[in-house]
């Protein structure tokens, strides 16, 4: 296998950093809610309390090397070593992801979780996963009655400078572009003679017809169609399509079928494949598809999602891992990022995605919104680039697309705009001239000293890259574009770090920066997971306000999701303080499990989706217990007027008792775990989840008892902040 990156990342989708560290060889399925329960579901689809949907009676397995699965289509054709497993699962039907992938979809009468557990125990199985439901990234706008050929309806063509690009090339009919969606209306006049191959993976038929939403037909119209015929819309690129229908007649599809659609398009000769969908979770089929596309030098373009927040959507977020994957956000007529567009470091570029006139089934046209349409506009530009220079590699395509994007933020790369709004003319011109790093020629260099370089991780934002120095402590990161960067260094498993160093690069060869980090007196900390240092970025970054979230300009962080109502209903600023990080995934020091967490000045929130719908969906970190681990406190003394806790042999009295009762008691603070002691020049008492401090100088005010800044203290111990 070719080497992808020397850089690895940990952004916000569970164990993806682990995937990179393990070379994508041992993956854990990651659930991610993708639709509300009221959305229409295919018959029998399971919807768990976390909101994740998956196909009932279906699991996928990846087998160890050595099994011969090429051409396998029935259970009887599976090697004898697997027949016992198939019998235990009651498998009567299966599908292969494709020759050479060693991945099968098994149909079983057993519950999905039970079937996965049985399969995972088989010595021939590397991993077993559910088959997730995936939804298109579409936001439909009402179609006006105005004829499509009226001036200005396709405003986005001028915005991306398509007409200038057409002076270089209008496309190549021999170039094939895959569209994995809900099918293309082959009878639409715009696509006459432009579909080379089609397959409906939901019914296993080469007769592909558009789904009820006509999503794939509208997506395809953003890429290609007839032009200069006086009818309908103008085409961005004159190319040929491969129709991978993975939704059929349902508004939802399954991840196994969707990735089969990508592999189908690749095997039919597609140089670029558009994927205007996302959600579900990261599973072995999705990774197998990404690996396959990478090996075959095929560009995959994904819509970033329509969440309006900075929670990365898969598979688009794999742009952080694979240089052939491009994630696209949406802009409006005024070149502003739309309110619905998902953002984050995974977004490479943005493209028009609001009020997009395009084709619809039945021969008509409509206006439509969503990152679903920003993605194919970008795909169309990629098709023009490859038409102008077929020798470009996928990594070169992405670099050109990023380097030639128009900087609509005025700040270079940002987590809202990526490198900017796509510019077809600049991209095609650079492609034609073989300029593979336009405006991405700056370099970051430096050296780490005073500690074993192998233990150091360097994090570069806002692009979300984490990388290691060389064995001699030096590092060099070339091909950086226009952005204001923030660099920090931290030692794995130790409570020390340096940074944040902030610097500006403009993307030119003469714009470079050198940063050196000299560590001294590095001491081991009590907590050790390597990925702590990679997650420091979630404290360093200053985000912008996200839709549906509460933004705190004092710290530059958002508070959203289940954490927001919990914070507001249980004391807010007075109890928890400001958020000092974004939400991210962390290993709990108490049970070793992964949780979505967010740090506040005085505590840490943990998300427990298994408790959704109960008061325990959000739990507080046991920061008091963690801070006092290894300390032995004397037992308390029962006194008149005190509340005695036999569970911990401690008493609670006076102002601390009053405060404890008034501010939530056991549910918020837990049991007292120490008597009143003197610490840092004050009387304090530790509880499972915090520390009370007595401030007599504030007597007569609500601030006579204050909570310790244990969230900040823990963040420092773990090397997140300095």
C-alpha positions as CSV (number, residue, x, y, z in Angstrom):
1,X,0.0,0.0,0.0
2,X,1.2,3.5,-0.8
3,X,2.0,5.8,2.1
4,X,-0.7,8.4,2.7
5,X,0.4,10.8,5.3
6,X,3.1,11.2,7.9
7,X,0.6,13.5,9.6
8,X,-2.2,12.1,11.7
9,X,-5.2,13.8,13.2
10,X,-7.8,13.6,15.9
11,X,-10.7,16.0,15.2
12,X,-14.0,15.0,16.5
13,X,-15.2,11.7,15.3
14,X,-14.3,9.3,18.1
15,X,-11.4,7.0,17.4
16,X,-10.3,8.4,14.0
17,X,-6.9,9.4,15.5
18,X,-6.5,5.7,16.6
19,X,-7.2,4.7,13.0
20,X,-4.3,6.7,11.8
21,X,-2.0,5.5,14.5
22,X,-2.9,1.9,13.8
23,X,-2.4,2.4,10.1
24,X,-6.2,1.9,9.5
25,X,-5.9,-1.8,10.4
26,X,-8.1,-2.1,13.5
27,X,-11.2,0.1,13.4
28,X,-14.0,0.6,16.0
29,X,-17.4,1.3,14.7
30,X,-18.5,4.8,15.7
31,X,-22.1,5.7,16.1
32,X,-23.3,9.1,15.1
33,X,-26.9,10.4,15.1
34,X,-27.9,11.3,11.6
35,X,-31.7,11.9,11.6
36,X,-34.5,12.7,14.0
37,X,-36.9,9.9,14.9
38,X,-39.7,11.5,13.0
39,X,-37.9,11.3,9.7
40,X,-39.1,8.6,7.3
41,X,-37.4,5.3,7.7
42,X,-37.1,2.3,5.5
43,X,-39.2,-0.6,6.8
44,X,-37.7,-2.3,9.8
45,X,-34.9,0.1,10.3
46,X,-33.6,0.1,13.9
47,X,-33.4,3.5,15.6
48,X,-31.5,3.4,18.9
49,X,-31.6,6.0,21.7
50,X,-28.6,7.8,20.4
51,X,-30.4,8.3,17.1
52,X,-28.2,6.0,15.0
53,X,-30.0,4.0,12.3
54,X,-28.9,0.7,11.0
55,X,-30.3,-2.1,8.8
56,X,-32.0,-4.9,10.8
57,X,-30.7,-8.4,10.2
58,X,-27.5,-7.2,8.4
59,X,-23.9,-7.2,9.5
60,X,-20.7,-6.7,7.6
61,X,-17.5,-8.6,8.3
62,X,-13.9,-8.1,7.2
63,X,-11.9,-11.4,6.9
64,X,-8.2,-11.9,7.6
65,X,-5.8,-12.2,4.7
66,X,-5.7,-15.6,3.0
67,X,-9.4,-16.1,2.3
68,X,-10.3,-16.3,-1.3
69,X,-13.6,-14.4,-1.8
70,X,-13.3,-13.2,-5.4
71,X,-16.6,-13.9,-7.1
72,X,-18.3,-15.1,-4.0
73,X,-22.1,-14.4,-4.2
74,X,-23.8,-17.1,-2.1
75,X,-23.2,-18.6,1.3
76,X,-22.4,-22.0,-0.3
77,X,-19.4,-20.4,-2.2
78,X,-17.7,-19.2,1.0
79,X,-14.6,-21.1,2.1
80,X,-15.2,-24.1,4.3
81,X,-13.4,-22.4,7.3
82,X,-16.3,-19.9,7.4
83,X,-19.2,-22.3,7.0
84,X,-19.5,-22.8,10.8
85,X,-19.8,-19.1,11.4
86,X,-22.4,-18.7,8.7
87,X,-24.4,-21.6,10.2
88,X,-24.3,-20.0,13.7
89,X,-25.6,-16.7,12.2
90,X,-28.2,-18.4,10.1
91,X,-27.0,-16.7,6.9
92,X,-29.0,-17.5,3.8
93,X,-27.9,-14.5,1.7
94,X,-24.8,-12.4,1.4
95,X,-23.2,-9.8,-0.7
96,X,-19.5,-9.0,-1.4
97,X,-18.2,-5.5,-1.2
98,X,-16.0,-6.3,-4.2
99,X,-13.1,-8.6,-5.3
100,X,-10.0,-8.0,-3.3
101,X,-11.7,-6.3,-0.4
102,X,-12.3,-9.3,1.9
103,X,-15.5,-7.7,3.1
104,X,-19.0,-9.4,3.1
105,X,-22.5,-8.3,4.0
106,X,-24.3,-11.1,5.8
107,X,-28.1,-11.4,6.2
108,X,-29.0,-13.0,9.5
109,X,-32.2,-13.5,11.6
110,X,-30.3,-12.6,14.7
111,X,-30.3,-9.2,16.5
112,X,-27.5,-7.0,15.0
113,X,-25.6,-6.7,18.3
114,X,-25.7,-10.5,18.9
115,X,-24.6,-11.2,15.4
116,X,-21.7,-8.8,15.6
117,X,-20.6,-10.4,18.9
118,X,-20.7,-13.9,17.4
119,X,-18.8,-12.8,14.2
120,X,-16.2,-10.9,16.1
121,X,-15.4,-14.0,18.1
122,X,-14.6,-16.0,15.0
123,X,-10.8,-16.4,14.4
124,X,-11.1,-15.6,10.7
125,X,-12.9,-12.3,11.3
126,X,-10.9,-9.0,11.7
127,X,-13.9,-6.9,12.5
128,X,-17.7,-7.0,12.3
129,X,-20.0,-3.9,11.9
130,X,-23.6,-2.9,11.5
131,X,-24.8,-1.6,8.1
132,X,-25.7,2.0,8.9
133,X,-28.4,4.2,7.3
134,X,-27.1,7.2,5.5
135,X,-29.1,10.3,4.5
136,X,-28.6,12.7,1.6
137,X,-27.4,16.2,2.5
138,X,-30.3,18.0,0.9
139,X,-32.2,21.1,1.9
140,X,-35.0,21.6,-0.6
141,X,-36.2,25.1,-1.5
142,X,-39.5,25.8,-3.3
143,X,-39.1,26.0,-7.0
144,X,-40.4,29.4,-8.4
145,X,-42.4,29.6,-11.6
146,X,-39.9,31.6,-13.4
147,X,-38.4,29.9,-16.5
148,X,-35.0,28.6,-15.9
149,X,-33.4,30.3,-18.9
150,X,-34.1,33.8,-17.5
151,X,-30.9,35.8,-17.0
152,X,-29.2,35.3,-13.7
153,X,-30.8,32.1,-12.5
154,X,-27.5,30.2,-12.6
155,X,-25.7,33.0,-10.8
156,X,-23.2,30.5,-9.4
157,X,-21.6,29.9,-12.8
158,X,-20.4,33.5,-12.9
159,X,-19.5,33.4,-9.2
160,X,-17.1,30.5,-9.7
161,X,-15.8,32.0,-13.0
162,X,-17.0,29.1,-15.1
163,X,-17.2,31.1,-18.4
164,X,-13.5,31.9,-18.1
165,X,-12.7,28.3,-17.4
166,X,-14.6,27.3,-20.6
167,X,-12.1,29.3,-22.6
168,X,-9.6,26.5,-21.6
169,X,-11.9,23.5,-21.7
170,X,-15.6,22.7,-21.5
171,X,-14.8,19.1,-20.5
172,X,-14.1,15.8,-22.1
173,X,-16.9,13.3,-22.9
174,X,-14.4,10.5,-22.5
175,X,-13.9,11.5,-18.8
176,X,-16.2,9.6,-16.5
177,X,-17.7,11.0,-13.3
178,X,-19.4,8.9,-10.7
179,X,-22.6,10.0,-8.9
180,X,-23.4,7.8,-5.9
181,X,-26.9,8.9,-4.9
182,X,-30.6,7.9,-5.4
183,X,-30.3,7.4,-9.2
184,X,-30.3,9.7,-12.2
185,X,-33.3,10.2,-14.6
186,X,-31.7,8.9,-17.7
187,X,-34.8,10.0,-19.7
188,X,-34.2,13.7,-18.8
189,X,-33.1,15.5,-22.0
190,X,-30.2,17.0,-20.2
191,X,-28.6,13.6,-19.8
192,X,-29.2,12.1,-23.2
193,X,-26.2,10.0,-24.2
194,X,-24.3,11.0,-21.0
195,X,-24.8,8.0,-18.8
196,X,-22.3,5.2,-19.5
197,X,-23.3,2.7,-16.8
198,X,-25.9,2.5,-14.1
199,X,-26.7,0.1,-11.3
200,X,-29.3,0.1,-8.5
201,X,-27.7,-1.6,-5.5
202,X,-31.0,-1.7,-3.5
203,X,-32.6,-4.1,-6.0
204,X,-29.4,-5.5,-7.6
205,X,-30.4,-4.3,-11.1
206,X,-28.8,-2.4,-13.9
207,X,-32.2,-0.7,-14.3
208,X,-31.7,2.4,-12.2
209,X,-34.6,4.8,-11.8
210,X,-34.5,8.0,-9.7
211,X,-35.7,8.0,-6.1
212,X,-38.7,9.8,-4.7
213,X,-36.7,12.9,-3.9
214,X,-34.9,13.1,-7.3
215,X,-31.8,14.0,-5.4
216,X,-29.3,12.3,-7.7
217,X,-30.9,13.9,-10.8
218,X,-30.5,17.3,-9.2
219,X,-26.9,16.6,-8.1
220,X,-26.0,15.4,-11.6
221,X,-27.4,18.6,-13.2
222,X,-24.8,20.6,-11.3
223,X,-22.0,18.6,-13.0
224,X,-23.1,18.1,-16.6
225,X,-25.9,18.2,-19.1
226,X,-26.6,19.7,-22.5
227,X,-25.5,23.3,-23.2
228,X,-26.1,25.9,-25.8
229,X,-29.4,24.3,-26.9
230,X,-31.7,27.1,-25.7
231,X,-33.4,24.8,-23.1
232,X,-33.0,24.4,-19.3
233,X,-29.6,25.1,-17.7
234,X,-26.0,25.4,-18.9
235,X,-23.7,22.5,-18.0
236,X,-20.6,23.1,-16.0
237,X,-18.6,20.2,-17.6
238,X,-19.3,18.2,-20.7
239,X,-18.5,14.7,-19.3
240,X,-20.0,11.2,-19.0
241,X,-21.7,9.9,-15.8
242,X,-21.7,6.6,-13.9
243,X,-24.9,6.2,-12.0
244,X,-24.4,4.3,-8.7
245,X,-28.0,4.2,-7.2
246,X,-27.6,3.3,-3.5
247,X,-30.9,4.8,-2.2
248,X,-33.4,3.3,-4.5
249,X,-36.9,4.5,-3.7
250,X,-36.2,5.3,-0.1
251,X,-35.0,8.6,1.3
252,X,-32.4,6.7,3.2
253,X,-29.6,4.4,2.1
254,X,-27.2,2.0,3.8
255,X,-23.5,2.5,4.0
256,X,-22.6,-0.9,2.5
257,X,-24.6,-0.1,-0.6
258,X,-23.3,3.5,-0.8
259,X,-19.6,2.4,-0.7
260,X,-20.5,-0.3,-3.3
261,X,-21.7,2.5,-5.5
262,X,-18.3,4.2,-5.2
263,X,-16.4,1.0,-6.0
264,X,-18.8,0.4,-8.9
265,X,-18.1,3.9,-10.3
266,X,-14.3,3.5,-9.8
267,X,-14.4,0.1,-11.6
268,X,-16.3,1.6,-14.5
269,X,-13.5,4.1,-15.0
270,X,-14.6,7.2,-13.0
271,X,-11.7,9.6,-12.2
272,X,-13.8,11.5,-9.7
273,X,-16.9,10.4,-7.7
274,X,-19.5,12.7,-6.1
275,X,-21.0,11.8,-2.8
276,X,-23.7,14.2,-1.6
277,X,-24.5,12.2,1.5
278,X,-23.2,11.4,4.9
279,X,-23.8,10.3,8.5
280,X,-24.0,7.0,10.2
281,X,-20.6,5.9,11.5
282,X,-17.2,5.0,10.4
283,X,-17.2,1.3,9.5
284,X,-14.9,-1.1,7.8
285,X,-16.8,-0.8,4.4
286,X,-16.4,2.9,4.3
287,X,-12.7,2.7,5.1
288,X,-12.3,-0.1,2.5
289,X,-13.8,2.2,-0.1
290,X,-11.6,5.1,0.9
291,X,-8.5,2.8,0.7
292,X,-9.7,1.5,-2.7
293,X,-10.2,4.9,-4.1
294,X,-6.8,6.0,-2.8
295,X,-5.1,3.0,-4.4
296,X,-6.9,3.6,-7.7
297,X,-6.0,7.4,-7.8
298,X,-9.6,8.5,-7.8
299,X,-10.8,11.8,-6.3
300,X,-13.8,11.5,-3.9
301,X,-15.8,14.6,-3.3
302,X,-18.1,14.7,-0.3
303,X,-20.7,17.3,0.9
304,X,-19.7,18.5,4.4
305,X,-23.2,18.3,5.8
306,X,-26.1,20.5,6.8
307,X,-25.8,20.6,10.6
308,X,-24.8,24.2,10.8
309,X,-22.2,23.3,13.5
310,X,-18.6,22.1,13.7
311,X,-19.4,18.5,14.4
312,X,-17.6,16.7,11.6
313,X,-19.8,14.4,9.4
314,X,-18.4,11.2,8.0
315,X,-17.3,10.2,5.5
316,X,-16.5,13.8,4.6
317,X,-14.3,14.1,7.7
318,X,-12.0,11.5,6.2
319,X,-10.5,14.4,4.2
320,X,-8.3,14.8,7.3
321,X,-6.8,11.3,6.6
322,X,-6.9,10.8,2.8
323,X,-5.4,13.4,0.4
324,X,-7.8,12.2,-2.4
325,X,-10.9,13.2,-0.4
326,X,-12.4,16.7,-0.7
327,X,-15.0,18.0,1.8
328,X,-17.1,20.9,0.6
329,X,-19.2,23.4,2.5
330,X,-21.8,25.8,1.1
331,X,-22.0,29.5,0.3
332,X,-24.9,31.8,-0.7
333,X,-25.4,34.5,-3.3
334,X,-23.4,37.0,-1.2
335,X,-20.4,34.7,-0.8
336,X,-21.2,34.0,2.8
337,X,-21.1,30.5,4.3
338,X,-24.7,29.4,4.8
339,X,-26.2,28.9,8.2
340,X,-26.8,25.2,7.5
341,X,-23.3,24.4,6.3
342,X,-21.3,22.1,8.6
343,X,-17.9,23.5,9.3
344,X,-14.5,22.6,10.8
345,X,-10.9,21.8,9.9
346,X,-12.1,18.9,7.6
347,X,-13.7,21.4,5.1
348,X,-11.3,21.9,2.3
349,X,-13.2,24.5,0.2
350,X,-16.7,25.9,-0.1
351,X,-18.9,26.3,-3.1
352,X,-22.4,27.8,-3.9
353,X,-25.1,25.8,-2.3
354,X,-28.1,28.1,-1.9
355,X,-30.7,28.7,-4.6
356,X,-29.0,26.3,-7.1
357,X,-31.1,25.8,-10.3
358,X,-30.6,22.3,-11.6
359,X,-32.4,19.4,-13.2
360,X,-35.2,17.3,-11.6
361,X,-36.8,14.0,-12.6
362,X,-39.4,14.2,-15.4
363,X,-37.5,16.6,-17.6
364,X,-37.9,19.7,-15.5
365,X,-35.8,22.1,-13.4
366,X,-35.9,23.4,-9.9
367,X,-34.1,25.6,-7.3
368,X,-32.6,23.7,-4.4
369,X,-30.3,24.2,-1.4
370,X,-27.7,22.2,0.5
371,X,-24.1,21.2,0.6
372,X,-25.4,18.4,-1.6
373,X,-25.1,20.8,-4.4
374,X,-21.9,22.5,-3.4
375,X,-20.3,19.1,-3.7
376,X,-21.2,18.4,-7.4
377,X,-20.3,22.0,-8.4
378,X,-16.9,21.2,-7.0
379,X,-16.9,17.8,-8.7
380,X,-17.7,19.6,-12.0
381,X,-14.6,21.8,-11.5
382,X,-12.5,18.7,-10.8
383,X,-13.8,17.2,-14.0
384,X,-12.7,20.3,-15.9
385,X,-9.3,20.2,-14.3
386,X,-8.8,16.5,-15.2
387,X,-10.0,17.3,-18.8
388,X,-7.3,20.0,-19.0
389,X,-4.6,17.8,-17.5
390,X,-5.5,14.1,-17.2
391,X,-2.1,13.3,-15.6
392,X,-3.0,15.1,-12.3
393,X,-3.0,12.9,-9.2
394,X,-5.8,13.2,-6.6
395,X,-3.5,15.0,-4.2
396,X,-2.5,17.5,-6.9
397,X,-6.2,18.1,-7.7
398,X,-6.9,18.9,-4.1
399,X,-3.9,21.1,-3.7
400,X,-4.8,23.1,-6.8
401,X,-8.4,23.4,-5.8
402,X,-7.4,24.7,-2.3
403,X,-4.7,27.0,-3.6
404,X,-6.8,28.7,-6.2
405,X,-9.9,29.2,-4.1
406,X,-11.0,32.8,-3.6
407,X,-10.3,33.9,0.0
408,X,-13.8,35.1,0.9
409,X,-13.0,35.3,4.6
410,X,-10.0,37.7,4.1
411,X,-8.1,35.5,6.6
412,X,-7.0,32.6,4.4
413,X,-7.9,29.2,5.7
414,X,-10.6,29.2,8.4
415,X,-12.8,26.5,9.8
416,X,-15.9,28.1,8.2
417,X,-14.6,28.7,4.7
418,X,-11.8,26.2,4.3
419,X,-9.3,27.7,1.8
420,X,-12.1,29.7,0.2
421,X,-14.8,29.6,-2.4
422,X,-13.9,27.5,-5.5
423,X,-12.7,29.3,-8.6
424,X,-13.0,27.2,-11.7
425,X,-10.9,29.4,-13.9
426,X,-7.9,29.6,-11.6
427,X,-8.1,25.9,-10.9
428,X,-8.3,24.8,-14.5
429,X,-5.6,27.2,-15.5
430,X,-3.3,25.9,-12.8
431,X,-4.1,22.4,-13.8
432,X,-3.4,23.1,-17.5
433,X,0.0,24.6,-16.5
434,X,0.9,21.9,-14.1
435,X,1.2,24.3,-11.2
436,X,0.3,21.7,-8.5
437,X,0.9,24.0,-5.4
438,X,-0.5,27.4,-6.3
439,X,-0.5,29.7,-3.3
440,X,0.6,26.8,-1.0
441,X,4.4,27.3,-1.0
442,X,5.0,28.5,2.6
443,X,6.9,26.3,5.0
444,X,7.0,25.7,8.8
445,X,10.3,24.5,10.3
446,X,11.7,24.1,13.8
447,X,13.2,21.9,16.4
448,X,12.2,20.2,19.6
449,X,14.9,19.8,22.3
450,X,15.2,18.7,26.0
451,X,13.0,15.6,25.6
452,X,12.8,12.4,23.5
453,X,11.4,13.6,20.2
454,X,9.4,10.4,19.8
455,X,7.2,11.5,22.7
456,X,6.4,14.9,21.2
457,X,3.3,15.8,19.2
458,X,2.9,19.1,17.4
459,X,-0.6,20.4,16.6
460,X,-1.2,22.9,13.9
461,X,-4.5,24.8,13.7
462,X,-6.8,25.8,12.1
463,X,-6.0,23.1,9.5
464,X,-6.3,20.4,12.2
465,X,-3.0,18.7,11.6
466,X,-1.0,16.7,14.3
467,X,2.5,15.5,13.4
468,X,5.7,14.3,15.0
469,X,9.2,15.6,14.7
470,X,12.0,13.6,13.2
471,X,14.3,11.5,15.4
472,X,16.8,14.4,15.6
473,X,14.0,16.7,16.9
474,X,13.6,18.7,13.7
475,X,10.4,19.2,11.8
476,X,9.5,20.7,8.4
477,X,6.0,21.1,7.1
478,X,5.9,22.3,3.4
479,X,3.1,23.5,1.1
480,X,1.2,25.6,3.6
481,X,-1.3,28.0,2.3
482,X,-2.6,31.4,3.4
483,X,-3.8,31.3,7.0
484,X,-3.1,32.5,10.6
485,X,-1.7,29.4,12.2
486,X,-1.5,28.3,15.8
487,X,1.2,25.8,16.8
488,X,1.7,23.9,20.1
489,X,3.9,21.1,21.2
490,X,3.2,18.7,24.0
491,X,4.8,15.6,25.4
492,X,2.8,12.4,25.2
493,X,1.6,11.1,28.5
494,X,3.1,14.0,30.5
495,X,1.6,17.1,31.9
496,X,3.7,19.6,30.0
497,X,3.4,21.5,26.7
498,X,4.6,24.7,25.0
499,X,2.7,27.1,22.8
500,X,0.4,28.4,21.5
501,X,2.7,30.1,18.9
502,X,0.7,32.1,16.5
503,X,2.0,33.2,13.1
504,X,0.8,34.3,9.7
505,X,1.8,32.8,6.3
506,X,0.5,34.0,3.0
507,X,1.2,30.9,0.9
508,X,4.2,32.3,-1.1
509,X,7.6,30.7,-1.2
510,X,9.1,33.6,0.7
511,X,6.7,33.4,3.6
512,X,8.1,30.9,6.1
513,X,8.2,30.5,9.8
514,X,10.6,28.8,12.3
515,X,9.4,27.7,15.8
516,X,11.7,26.0,18.3
517,X,10.5,24.3,21.5
518,X,13.0,23.6,24.4
519,X,11.6,21.4,27.2
520,X,13.1,21.4,30.6
521,X,12.3,19.4,33.8
522,X,9.7,17.3,32.1
523,X,7.9,15.2,34.7
524,X,5.5,12.3,34.3
525,X,1.9,13.0,35.1
526,X,-0.7,10.8,36.8
527,X,-2.6,10.3,33.6
528,X,-1.1,8.9,30.5
529,X,-3.1,8.4,27.3
530,X,-1.1,9.6,24.2
531,X,-4.1,11.2,22.6
532,X,-4.3,13.8,25.3
533,X,-1.7,15.9,23.5
534,X,-3.5,15.7,20.2
535,X,-6.7,17.0,21.8
536,X,-5.1,20.2,23.1
537,X,-6.3,21.8,19.9
538,X,-9.8,21.9,21.2
539,X,-8.7,24.3,23.9
540,X,-6.4,26.4,21.7
541,X,-8.9,27.1,18.9
542,X,-11.2,30.1,19.0
543,X,-14.3,29.2,17.1
544,X,-17.1,31.4,15.8
545,X,-20.8,31.2,16.8
546,X,-22.5,28.0,15.6
547,X,-26.2,27.7,14.7
548,X,-28.2,26.3,17.7
549,X,-25.3,26.9,20.2
550,X,-24.5,29.5,22.8
551,X,-21.3,31.3,22.0
552,X,-18.9,32.7,24.7
553,X,-16.6,35.4,23.2
554,X,-14.7,35.5,26.5
555,X,-13.1,32.1,25.7
556,X,-14.0,31.7,22.0
557,X,-16.0,28.5,22.5
558,X,-19.5,27.2,21.7
559,X,-21.8,25.4,24.1
560,X,-24.3,23.2,22.3
561,X,-26.1,19.9,22.1
562,X,-27.1,18.2,25.3
563,X,-24.4,20.1,27.2
564,X,-26.2,23.5,26.7
565,X,-29.4,22.8,28.6
566,X,-27.6,21.0,31.3
567,X,-25.3,23.9,31.9
568,X,-28.2,26.4,31.8
569,X,-30.4,24.4,34.1
570,X,-27.8,23.5,36.7
571,X,-26.2,26.7,37.7
572,X,-24.6,28.0,34.5
573,X,-21.7,30.4,34.9
574,X,-21.8,30.5,38.7
575,X,-21.4,26.7,39.1
576,X,-19.4,25.6,36.0
577,X,-17.8,28.8,34.7
578,X,-17.0,29.4,31.0
579,X,-16.3,26.6,28.5
580,X,-12.6,26.4,28.0
581,X,-12.7,23.8,25.2
582,X,-14.9,22.7,22.3
583,X,-16.5,19.2,22.6
584,X,-14.1,16.4,21.8
585,X,-13.6,12.7,22.5
586,X,-11.5,11.7,25.6
587,X,-10.6,8.5,27.4
588,X,-12.0,8.6,30.9
589,X,-9.4,8.0,33.6
590,X,-12.0,6.3,35.8
591,X,-13.3,3.6,33.4
592,X,-11.0,3.8,30.4
593,X,-13.9,4.4,28.0
594,X,-14.2,7.0,25.3
595,X,-16.7,9.8,26.0
596,X,-17.6,13.1,24.2
597,X,-16.6,15.7,26.8
598,X,-16.3,19.5,27.2
599,X,-14.2,21.2,29.8
600,X,-15.3,24.2,31.8
601,X,-13.4,26.3,34.3
602,X,-14.8,24.3,37.2
603,X,-15.8,20.9,35.8
604,X,-15.9,18.6,32.8
605,X,-19.1,17.4,31.2
606,X,-19.4,13.8,29.8
607,X,-22.0,12.8,27.3
608,X,-23.7,9.4,27.9
609,X,-26.0,8.8,24.9
610,X,-27.0,5.4,26.4
611,X,-28.9,7.4,29.0
612,X,-30.7,9.6,26.4
613,X,-34.1,10.6,27.6
614,X,-33.1,10.4,31.2
615,X,-31.6,13.0,33.6
616,X,-28.3,11.1,33.3
617,X,-27.5,11.8,29.6
618,X,-24.9,14.4,30.8
619,X,-22.8,13.5,33.8
620,X,-20.1,15.5,35.6
621,X,-16.5,14.4,35.8
622,X,-15.3,13.2,39.1
623,X,-12.8,16.0,39.3
624,X,-12.5,16.1,43.0
625,X,-11.8,12.4,43.2
626,X,-9.3,12.6,40.4
627,X,-7.5,15.6,42.0
628,X,-7.1,13.8,45.3
629,X,-6.2,10.4,44.0
630,X,-3.6,8.9,46.4
631,X,-4.3,11.3,49.2
632,X,-5.6,9.9,52.5
633,X,-8.0,12.1,54.4
634,X,-8.9,11.7,58.0
635,X,-12.4,10.7,58.7
636,X,-14.8,13.5,59.6
637,X,-16.3,14.1,63.0
638,X,-20.1,14.0,63.4
639,X,-21.2,17.3,65.0
640,X,-24.5,18.9,65.9
641,X,-26.1,20.6,62.9
642,X,-23.9,18.7,60.4
643,X,-25.1,16.2,57.8
644,X,-23.2,12.9,58.1
645,X,-22.4,10.7,55.1
646,X,-21.6,7.2,56.1
647,X,-20.7,6.3,52.5
648,X,-17.5,8.4,52.8
649,X,-17.3,8.9,56.6
650,X,-17.4,12.7,56.2
651,X,-19.5,15.5,57.6
652,X,-20.8,18.5,55.8
653,X,-21.7,21.6,57.9
654,X,-21.9,25.4,58.0
655,X,-21.6,27.5,54.9
656,X,-20.5,24.5,52.8
657,X,-23.6,22.6,53.8
658,X,-25.8,25.6,52.9
659,X,-24.1,26.0,49.5
660,X,-24.2,22.2,48.8
661,X,-28.0,22.0,49.4
662,X,-28.8,25.2,47.5
663,X,-26.8,24.4,44.4
664,X,-27.8,20.8,43.6
665,X,-26.4,18.7,46.4
666,X,-25.5,15.1,45.6
667,X,-26.5,15.2,41.9
668,X,-24.1,18.1,41.1
669,X,-21.3,17.7,43.6
670,X,-21.4,14.2,44.9
671,X,-20.4,13.1,48.4
672,X,-17.9,15.0,50.5
673,X,-14.6,13.0,50.4
674,X,-12.5,15.1,52.8
675,X,-13.0,17.0,56.0
676,X,-12.6,20.8,55.9
677,X,-8.8,21.3,55.5
678,X,-6.5,24.3,54.8
679,X,-5.1,24.4,51.3
680,X,-3.7,27.3,49.3
681,X,-4.3,29.6,52.3
682,X,-8.0,28.8,52.5
683,X,-10.5,26.5,54.2
684,X,-11.5,24.0,51.6
685,X,-13.5,20.7,51.3
686,X,-13.3,18.2,48.6
687,X,-16.3,16.5,47.0
688,X,-16.4,13.8,44.4
689,X,-16.9,16.4,41.6
690,X,-15.4,19.6,42.9
691,X,-13.8,21.5,45.8
692,X,-15.5,24.2,47.9
693,X,-13.5,27.2,49.0
694,X,-14.4,29.6,51.8
695,X,-13.9,33.3,51.0
696,X,-14.6,35.2,54.2
697,X,-13.7,38.4,52.4
698,X,-17.0,37.9,50.5
699,X,-19.2,37.4,53.6
700,X,-22.7,38.6,53.2
701,X,-22.6,38.1,49.4
702,X,-23.4,35.0,47.2
703,X,-19.7,34.5,46.7
704,X,-18.7,33.5,50.3
705,X,-18.4,30.0,48.9
706,X,-16.7,29.5,45.6
707,X,-15.9,26.4,43.6
708,X,-12.4,25.5,42.7
709,X,-11.2,25.9,39.1
710,X,-10.7,22.1,38.9
711,X,-11.5,22.0,35.1
712,X,-8.6,24.4,34.4
713,X,-6.4,22.5,36.8
714,X,-7.1,19.1,35.2
715,X,-6.6,20.6,31.7
716,X,-3.2,21.8,32.8
717,X,-2.2,18.4,34.3
718,X,-3.1,16.7,31.0
719,X,-1.1,19.1,28.9
720,X,-4.1,20.7,27.2
721,X,-3.3,24.2,28.4
722,X,-0.3,25.9,30.0
